[in-house]
């Protein structure tokens, strides 16, 4: 099978096309034939060496496809089932193994491409809005990278709940996408100071919650946008990791809460996985959650997909198609 492999940490050129044997499922595993693979910043972090990895490795963690073969002891699935997962081992490939406990079937009417686009970023948006800081009608949320994959989905979910959503984006085109997703106010951070603008928009009160997947360049300003006892969910670091800071700042800025969540702790049980995936995939199948999947690359062009992701040339979800 064709696959993308990394032999040592580095730039996009580290993503090398290779031929590998099709893996065989062991107990509790399912072999799927991949139809679409989601591209996420976590693969960039592994490629660069920000996150530790054993090389050589086939990157990837999210995909949709069809069941090819079941490992010993697996029940509930059969060959040909349309499925998706965020625990796909090495999904930058034509075939991959998935723990059956992390695999979900797709609802009727949902394409494999949309399923691959919805799983990781959709369930991330779901846990942020329903668990990390359970939004309520009337709350005000600040969402950075409002036209990104998580940003667009989180904005739709927050607006669905009835929260007021303020987003930051880099271009006027992205601002329109964010407004279409349900943002009440959009800040063009390339032209405006987002901290000052948030304070103006909230009459100096600040927001209940900041959902920040950017990290280093937005961290200080994000804390300053919170009202007393507000919460900041730092769920990513696309601009780089946040440097160490003095915890007493949380006290002096209003007894703030800060958390660094990750999806895996919010789908730790089968029940939670089925809840989040069921909501996201169900809403997408019904057209109640709009997915943007116009940025699709052949597997052989994975390096360009990483370049475009890092340079913020894309909106919505990036997919690789074997």
C-alpha positions as CSV (number, residue, x, y, z in Angstrom):
1,X,0.0,0.0,0.0
2,X,1.0,3.6,-0.5
3,X,1.7,5.5,2.7
4,X,3.4,8.7,3.9
5,X,6.3,8.0,6.3
6,X,8.5,10.3,8.4
7,X,12.1,9.0,9.1
8,X,13.2,12.0,11.2
9,X,11.8,15.3,12.5
10,X,11.9,18.2,10.0
11,X,10.0,20.3,7.6
12,X,7.3,19.3,5.1
13,X,9.9,17.5,3.0
14,X,10.1,14.9,5.8
15,X,6.8,13.5,4.6
16,X,8.0,10.8,2.2
17,X,5.9,8.5,0.0
18,X,6.7,4.9,0.5
19,X,5.3,1.4,-0.2
20,X,4.5,-0.6,2.9
21,X,2.7,-4.0,3.5
22,X,-1.0,-3.8,4.3
23,X,-1.2,-4.3,8.1
24,X,-3.0,-7.2,9.6
25,X,-5.5,-6.7,12.4
26,X,-4.8,-8.1,15.8
27,X,-7.3,-8.8,18.6
28,X,-9.6,-5.9,19.0
29,X,-8.6,-4.2,15.8
30,X,-10.3,-3.4,12.5
31,X,-8.5,-2.9,9.2
32,X,-10.1,-0.2,7.2
33,X,-9.6,0.9,3.6
34,X,-9.2,4.7,3.8
35,X,-11.3,6.9,1.6
36,X,-10.4,10.3,3.3
37,X,-7.9,11.3,5.9
38,X,-8.2,14.4,8.1
39,X,-5.1,16.6,8.3
40,X,-4.6,18.3,11.7
41,X,-2.0,20.4,13.5
42,X,-1.1,17.4,15.7
43,X,0.6,15.8,12.7
44,X,2.6,19.0,12.2
45,X,3.7,18.8,15.8
46,X,4.9,15.2,15.4
47,X,6.6,16.0,12.1
48,X,8.5,18.9,13.6
49,X,9.4,16.9,16.8
50,X,7.4,19.2,19.1
51,X,5.6,16.0,20.2
52,X,7.8,13.0,20.8
53,X,7.5,10.1,18.3
54,X,9.4,7.0,17.4
55,X,10.7,7.1,13.8
56,X,10.0,5.9,11.2
57,X,6.3,6.7,11.6
58,X,3.3,7.0,9.4
59,X,1.5,10.1,10.7
60,X,-2.2,10.6,11.0
61,X,-5.0,10.0,13.6
62,X,-8.3,10.6,11.8
63,X,-9.9,8.9,8.8
64,X,-13.1,7.5,7.3
65,X,-13.4,4.5,5.1
66,X,-14.9,1.0,4.8
67,X,-14.2,-2.1,6.9
68,X,-11.9,-4.5,5.2
69,X,-11.1,-7.1,7.8
70,X,-11.9,-7.8,11.5
71,X,-9.4,-8.9,14.0
72,X,-10.1,-11.7,16.5
73,X,-12.8,-10.9,19.0
74,X,-14.3,-7.9,17.1
75,X,-18.1,-7.8,16.9
76,X,-20.5,-5.2,15.8
77,X,-18.9,-4.5,12.5
78,X,-18.7,-6.3,9.1
79,X,-16.8,-5.9,5.9
80,X,-18.1,-3.0,3.8
81,X,-19.4,-0.9,6.8
82,X,-18.8,2.8,6.4
83,X,-16.9,3.9,9.4
84,X,-14.8,6.7,10.9
85,X,-12.5,7.2,13.9
86,X,-10.0,9.5,15.5
87,X,-7.8,6.7,16.7
88,X,-6.6,5.6,13.3
89,X,-3.1,4.2,13.6
90,X,-1.1,5.9,10.7
91,X,-3.9,7.2,8.6
92,X,-1.7,8.9,6.0
93,X,-2.0,5.7,4.0
94,X,-4.4,3.6,1.9
95,X,-5.1,1.2,4.7
96,X,-4.9,1.5,8.5
97,X,-5.7,-0.3,11.8
98,X,-8.3,1.1,14.2
99,X,-9.1,-0.2,17.7
100,X,-12.7,-1.4,17.4
101,X,-13.6,0.4,20.6
102,X,-12.8,3.8,18.9
103,X,-14.6,3.1,15.6
104,X,-18.1,4.4,14.8
105,X,-20.5,3.7,12.0
106,X,-21.7,6.5,9.8
107,X,-25.3,7.6,9.8
108,X,-27.3,7.4,6.5
109,X,-26.7,10.3,4.2
110,X,-23.2,11.3,5.4
111,X,-20.3,11.0,2.9
112,X,-17.0,9.5,3.9
113,X,-15.3,12.8,3.1
114,X,-17.6,14.7,5.5
115,X,-17.2,12.1,8.1
116,X,-13.4,12.4,8.0
117,X,-13.8,16.2,8.2
118,X,-16.1,16.0,11.2
119,X,-14.6,13.6,13.6
120,X,-11.6,15.2,15.3
121,X,-12.4,18.8,14.9
122,X,-16.1,18.3,15.4
123,X,-15.7,16.3,18.6
124,X,-13.2,18.9,19.8
125,X,-15.7,21.6,19.3
126,X,-18.3,19.4,21.1
127,X,-16.3,18.8,24.2
128,X,-15.2,22.5,24.4
129,X,-18.8,23.7,24.2
130,X,-20.5,21.0,26.3
131,X,-18.0,19.9,28.8
132,X,-14.8,22.1,29.2
133,X,-17.0,25.2,29.6
134,X,-20.6,24.2,29.2
135,X,-22.0,27.1,27.3
136,X,-25.4,28.5,28.2
137,X,-27.8,30.8,26.3
138,X,-26.7,34.4,26.9
139,X,-23.0,33.5,27.5
140,X,-20.4,35.4,25.5
141,X,-17.5,33.4,24.0
142,X,-14.3,34.5,22.2
143,X,-13.1,32.0,19.6
144,X,-9.7,32.4,18.0
145,X,-9.1,31.3,14.4
146,X,-12.8,31.6,13.7
147,X,-12.5,30.4,10.1
148,X,-10.4,27.4,10.9
149,X,-11.7,23.8,11.1
150,X,-12.5,23.8,14.8
151,X,-13.4,27.5,14.8
152,X,-16.2,27.2,12.2
153,X,-17.7,24.1,13.9
154,X,-17.4,25.6,17.4
155,X,-19.0,28.8,16.3
156,X,-22.0,26.9,14.8
157,X,-22.4,24.8,18.0
158,X,-22.1,27.9,20.3
159,X,-24.7,29.8,18.2
160,X,-27.0,26.8,18.3
161,X,-26.9,26.9,22.1
162,X,-27.7,30.6,22.0
163,X,-24.4,32.1,23.1
164,X,-23.0,35.3,21.7
165,X,-19.8,34.5,19.7
166,X,-16.9,36.8,19.0
167,X,-14.2,35.5,16.7
168,X,-10.8,36.5,15.4
169,X,-9.7,36.0,11.8
170,X,-6.9,37.2,9.5
171,X,-8.8,38.3,6.4
172,X,-12.1,39.8,5.2
173,X,-12.9,36.6,3.3
174,X,-12.5,34.6,6.5
175,X,-14.6,37.1,8.4
176,X,-17.5,36.4,6.0
177,X,-17.1,32.6,6.6
178,X,-17.1,33.2,10.4
179,X,-20.3,35.4,10.2
180,X,-22.0,32.8,8.1
181,X,-21.2,30.2,10.8
182,X,-23.0,32.3,13.4
183,X,-20.5,34.8,14.8
184,X,-22.1,37.9,16.2
185,X,-18.9,39.9,15.9
186,X,-15.7,39.2,14.0
187,X,-12.4,40.9,14.7
188,X,-9.8,41.2,11.9
189,X,-6.7,40.8,14.1
190,X,-4.4,41.9,11.3
191,X,-6.0,45.3,11.5
192,X,-7.4,45.5,15.0
193,X,-6.1,44.8,18.5
194,X,-8.4,41.9,19.5
195,X,-8.1,42.6,23.2
196,X,-9.2,46.2,22.9
197,X,-11.9,45.3,20.5
198,X,-13.3,42.6,22.8
199,X,-13.5,45.0,25.7
200,X,-15.3,47.5,23.4
201,X,-17.8,45.0,22.2
202,X,-18.5,43.8,25.8
203,X,-18.7,47.2,27.3
204,X,-15.5,46.5,29.3
205,X,-17.0,43.4,31.0
206,X,-15.1,40.8,29.1
207,X,-16.2,37.3,28.0
208,X,-17.3,34.2,29.9
209,X,-14.9,31.9,28.1
210,X,-12.0,32.1,25.5
211,X,-11.5,29.1,23.3
212,X,-7.9,29.4,22.1
213,X,-6.2,27.0,19.7
214,X,-3.5,29.5,18.7
215,X,-1.4,29.6,21.8
216,X,1.8,31.8,22.1
217,X,0.7,34.9,20.2
218,X,-2.8,35.2,21.7
219,X,-2.3,33.9,25.2
220,X,-1.8,37.1,27.2
221,X,-4.5,39.0,25.3
222,X,-6.9,36.1,25.8
223,X,-6.5,36.2,29.6
224,X,-7.1,39.9,29.5
225,X,-10.4,39.4,27.6
226,X,-12.0,37.3,30.4
227,X,-14.3,38.7,33.0
228,X,-13.6,37.8,36.7
229,X,-13.8,34.0,37.2
230,X,-13.9,33.4,33.5
231,X,-12.3,30.4,31.9
232,X,-9.7,30.0,29.2
233,X,-9.5,26.7,27.3
234,X,-6.1,26.5,25.6
235,X,-6.8,23.6,23.3
236,X,-4.0,24.1,20.8
237,X,-0.8,26.0,19.9
238,X,-0.7,26.7,16.2
239,X,1.5,29.7,16.8
240,X,3.8,27.9,19.2
241,X,3.8,26.7,22.8
242,X,3.0,29.2,25.6
243,X,6.1,30.0,27.6
244,X,6.1,29.5,31.4
245,X,4.1,32.2,33.3
246,X,3.5,33.1,36.9
247,X,0.3,31.4,38.2
248,X,-0.5,34.4,40.4
249,X,-1.5,36.2,37.2
250,X,-4.7,34.2,37.3
251,X,-5.5,35.7,40.7
252,X,-4.6,39.3,39.8
253,X,-6.6,39.2,36.6
254,X,-9.8,38.1,38.4
255,X,-9.5,34.6,39.8
256,X,-9.4,33.1,36.3
257,X,-9.6,29.5,35.3
258,X,-7.1,28.0,32.8
259,X,-7.2,24.5,31.3
260,X,-5.2,22.7,28.6
261,X,-7.6,20.0,27.4
262,X,-7.2,17.3,24.8
263,X,-9.9,15.3,23.0
264,X,-8.6,11.9,24.2
265,X,-9.6,12.7,27.8
266,X,-13.1,13.6,26.6
267,X,-13.8,10.4,24.7
268,X,-12.2,8.1,27.3
269,X,-15.3,5.9,27.5
270,X,-17.4,4.4,24.7
271,X,-20.4,6.2,26.0
272,X,-18.7,9.6,25.6
273,X,-17.4,8.7,22.2
274,X,-20.8,7.7,21.0
275,X,-22.4,10.8,22.5
276,X,-20.0,13.2,20.8
277,X,-19.7,11.4,17.5
278,X,-23.4,10.7,17.4
279,X,-24.2,14.4,17.8
280,X,-21.6,15.7,15.4
281,X,-22.2,13.1,12.6
282,X,-25.9,13.2,13.1
283,X,-26.1,17.0,12.8
284,X,-23.8,16.9,9.7
285,X,-25.9,14.2,8.0
286,X,-29.0,16.3,8.5
287,X,-27.3,19.5,7.3
288,X,-27.6,21.1,10.7
289,X,-23.8,21.4,11.0
290,X,-22.1,22.8,7.9
291,X,-18.7,21.3,6.9
292,X,-16.1,22.9,4.7
293,X,-14.1,20.4,2.7
294,X,-12.9,22.3,-0.3
295,X,-9.2,21.8,0.5
296,X,-8.6,18.2,-0.7
297,X,-5.1,16.9,-1.6
298,X,-4.0,13.6,-3.0
299,X,-2.0,11.5,-0.5
300,X,1.1,12.0,-2.6
301,X,0.8,15.8,-1.9
302,X,0.8,15.6,1.9
303,X,3.7,18.0,2.1
304,X,1.8,20.7,0.4
305,X,-1.2,20.2,2.7
306,X,1.1,20.8,5.7
307,X,2.6,23.9,4.1
308,X,-0.8,25.4,3.4
309,X,-2.1,24.5,6.9
310,X,0.9,26.1,8.6
311,X,0.7,29.2,6.3
312,X,-3.0,29.6,7.1
313,X,-3.9,29.4,3.4
314,X,-6.9,27.2,4.1
315,X,-10.3,27.4,5.8
316,X,-12.3,24.6,7.2
317,X,-11.0,21.1,6.9
318,X,-8.0,19.7,5.0
319,X,-8.4,16.2,3.6
320,X,-6.0,13.7,2.0
321,X,-7.4,11.3,-0.4
322,X,-5.5,8.1,-1.1
